[in-house]
Amino acid sequence: METKTIGIPRALFYYYLFPLWDVFFRELGYQVILAPTTDKRMVDLGIQKAVDEVCYPVKIYYGHVASLLDKVDYLFLPRLISIQRKSYICPKFMGLPDMIRANFSRLPAVIEHTFDGSRRKQGIKYDLEQLGLKLGHEPGAVKRACVKGLIALEEYQKALKQGQNPMTVLDSVKLVCREKRFKVGLLGHGYNIYDPYASMNIIEKLGKLGVETVTAENIDEKAVDQAAKVLPKRLFWTLGHRIVGSAFHLEQSEDIAGIIHVASFGCGPDSMVAELLERFLRRNGQKPFLSLTIDEHTGEAGLDTRLEAFVDMIARRKIS
């Protein structure tokens, strides 16, 4: 029997959950086909298909979907509501399957499934099992696929905590880094900072300036939760909470020389998180802070200039 193929966009929560999805589907007998890495043509396709109001990362997601048309039997479009208790994902993620269907006239068969771990201790495990059963697989096979997928996800997250990042682990990108001068915290949604095209290779640019980057994915979740308690109320966006908690944690770290926050233009949660960080870090006055906003119109030369100026400022502070 011919192996069925499942296409997965290399965008949005790919940077957080791909090892889980990849192993789960392969264990059930499917061949997983990833969209190519983001490039200008793909972004242009996404912009043509998406409505103007969506943020840059969602436009990129549209482009990845377009790149998979006619290449796969199924297209995996999860409806992500929550991946942990009492914490939620951006509403645009909830509507992605509907938005994609409304803007593409021809699609492969869509595997759509809701993931909502906000009220269950087992998180997304239950929804993953329900997906396998919905696809017609035996309960025993589904449970085994879930277990192996969750183990793969745990190993991936462990690698990130040990200092790696999704670019090196998932995409085998070899980052160039000159002799290290100091460390900075680089914070933002994974699909903003780890997609080389969207971020204009910001991690490698900093590496070439001799700067080692520490991201939210490198920090233990307990440390993030503890640091975020300075806020009177926990942010209910999963990624926003992670970014804020990481910033507050890094602000207290002696080996961190500065903090950079990368936001996406048109993202409501990003705008609030950026304001929170700027007010907190400016009030404390401990670390230099750089806020960057990116979209499809961002010029690379301007980004280079701001990064170089930020690094030079930190270097001068260290000398003085």
N, C-alpha and C positions, 0 to 999 in steps of 0.2 A: 504494500500500500504506500502511495506517495506521501512523503512527509509534508504536512501543512506548514506554511510560513506565517509568522506573526511579525508585523512591522511595529517598531517602537521609535518614536521621535527622540532624537538625541538632544532633548531640551527640557526645560522646567524641572520636574522632579526626577528626571533621569539621573541627576547628580546626587540624589539622596537615596533612591530606591532601586536603581537598575539591577544591582546584583540579586536582589530578591526576585524581581520579575523574570530576569534572565534564567536563573536556575529553576524556578518554579515551572515555567513553560517548557524548558528543555527536558525536565524530569517527566513531564506529561507527554513527551514525544513530539513537540513542535520544534521547528527551526526558527530561531529568533534573528530577524533582520533589522539592523540598526540603520537609521537615516545617516547620510554622510555628515561630516562635520560642517558647521555653519560657514557659509560664504556669502558673498554679496548677491549672487543670483538667488540663493535661497531666501535671503532677507527680502529682496525685491518681490519675490513670489508671495511671501507672507504679507507684505504691505498691500499688495494688490487684492488679496483675498479678505483680509481682516477689516473690521470696521475701525474708523479712526480713533474711537475712544479707548481701545485696549492698549495696554502697555507694550513696550518694546519686546520683552521676553515672550509674550503671547503672540505677537506678530512673527517672531522667530519660530515659534511652535507651528504656526500655520505653514510656514515655509518648509518645515521638516515633514509635515503631513503631505504637502504637495510633492515632495521628493520621493515619497513612498508609493504614490499612486501607480497602479499597474505592475508593481514589483512584488506584492505580497498577497496572500490569500485572506489574511485578516489584519485589521488595524486595531491596536490596543489603545483605547482612549478611556483611561480610568476617570471616574468622577470622584475627585478627592475632596472630602469634607474635613476629615480629621485623621491624624495618624497617632494621636495620643490623647489621653483623657483630659477633658476640660480645656482643650486647645484646638484651634481651628486654622484652616488654610484659607487663603484669599478666595472670595466668592467667585472670581473668574475661573478658578480651577473646578468649581462645582458645575459651572455651565459649559465647560469646554466641549463635551460630546455634542451638545445641542448647537453650540456656535459653529463647530466644524461641519456638522450636517447641513446647517443653514447656508454655509458659504461655499460648499463644494458640491457640484452637480453630480459627480460620479466618485464613489468611494468603494473600496473593497468592503467585505463584510466587517462590521465594526463590533469588536468585543468591548462592550461598555459595562462597567460594574461600579457600584458605589462603595467607597471605602470610608467608613465612619467609625473610628475607634474612640470617639469622645466620651462614650458612656460605658465602655467595657474594659475590664482589666486586661484582657488579652489583646487589646489594641486592634491592629489590622489583621491579625491571624484568622479571626473568625470570618471576616469578609473574603480573605484569600481562599479559605476552604470553600466558602459558598460559591466563589467564582469557578473553582475546579469542578464542583458538582454541577453547576449550571452548564458547563461545557460538555457534560455527559461522561465524565470519568468516574471510575469506581472510588468509593470513599477511602479505601486503603491506599490507593495510588495517590489520591489527593493529599491525604495526611502526610505521606512520605515526601511528596513534593514540597509541601508547606514547611516541613521540618528542615529539609535541605536548603530551601530558599532562605529561611530565617537564619540558619547557620552562616550562609554566605553573606547575608547582610551584616550579621554580627562581626564577622571577620573583616569585612570592608570597613565598618565603623571603627574597629580596633586599629586598623592600619592608619586611618585618619587621625586617631588620637595619638598615634606614635609619630606624627609629624608629616605624613604624606598628605596629598590632596587628590581630589577626583581626577584631575588632569593626568597625573602620573599613574594612578591606579587603574582607572577605567580606560583611558585613551592612550596609555603608554607614551605620553609626551615627555620628552627629555628637556628639562628646563635648564637654561644657561644661567649660572650665578657666579659673579666674580668674587673676589675675596670679600668675605662678609665684614661689613662695617658696623651694622647694628640691626636690630629687629624692629618691625612695626606690625601692628595689628591691622589686617586687611579684612574688613567686615562688609557683609552684604549678602543678598540671596545668592545661593550657589550658582544659579543659572545666569547671574550677572558677572560673577568674578571668575568662574571656571570655564566659561565658554570663551575660547581665545578670540573669536571674532567680535562677540558682543563687548568684551572687556578691552579689546584692542591689545591683548596679551599683557595685561597689567602686571601679572605676577612675574613674567619674564622681564618686563621692562624694569621693575624694581630690582630683580635679581642682577641685571646688568649694571645697575647703579650700586651694587654691593649690599642690597637690603634683603634680609631674610624676612619672609612674611609668615605671620601666624594668623590663621583664620578661625572662625567659630567652630568649625568641624574638628579642629585640633584640641579643643578644650573640653574637659570632662563636664558632663551635663550637671552633675551635682554642684560643681564650682560655678557654673552658669546660673543655676537656680538660686544659689546662695547670694551671689553678687547682685542679682536682679531684685532682691528683697528690699533694696533701698527705695524702690517705688512703692507707693501706697497700695497699688493694686497690680496684680500680674497681668501682663499683656495677653490677650486671648488669641493672638496670632502666633502660631508655633515659631515661625522664622523670625518674626519681630522680637519675640521674647528671647530667642537665642542670640540675636545680634546685640540687643541691649545688655543682656547679662554678660555676654562676652566682652563688650566694651568696658563695662564697670569692673570686670575681673582684670582685664589687661591694664586698665588705668592704675591699678594697685600693684602691677608687676614691675619690679625694678629693671628687668632686662628688656622691657618694651620702651622704645624711644618715642613713639608717636602712634597715632591711630588714623586710619583712612576708612571712610565709609563710602561705599559705592551704591548709589540709589538709581532706580529706573524712573525716568520721567513718565508721569501719568499714573504712577503707583501711589494710591492713597495711603496704605500702611507705611510705605517707604518715607513719604513726606513727614508723617508724624514721628517715626523713629528717628529720622535725621534731626528733627527739631529737638527731640528729647536728648539725643546725644550731644548736640552742640551746646545746649543750655547747661547740661550736667558737667561736661568736660571744661567748658569755659569758666563755670563757677569754681570748679576745683583748681583749675589752672596748673595741673600737674603735667599733662602731656599735650604736645602740639596735635591739632586735629584738622584733618582735611576732608571736606565733603565734596564728592564728585557725583554729578548726575549725568547719566548716559541715555542716549536714544539713537535712532538711526541717523540723526543729523550731527552727532558729536564728531568734531574734528580731531584726528589723531595728533596733529601738531600741538593743539591746545592742551590736550591731555599730557603729552610729553613735557611741555613747559611747566605745567603745574606740579607734576611729579618731581621733576628736577629741582624746582624751587623749594618744594617741601623737604626733600632730602638734604639739599644744601643748608636750609635753615636748621635742621636737626644737627647736622655736622658742626655748624658754627656754635650752636648751643653747647655741644659737648666739649668743644675746644675752650670756650669761655668758662 
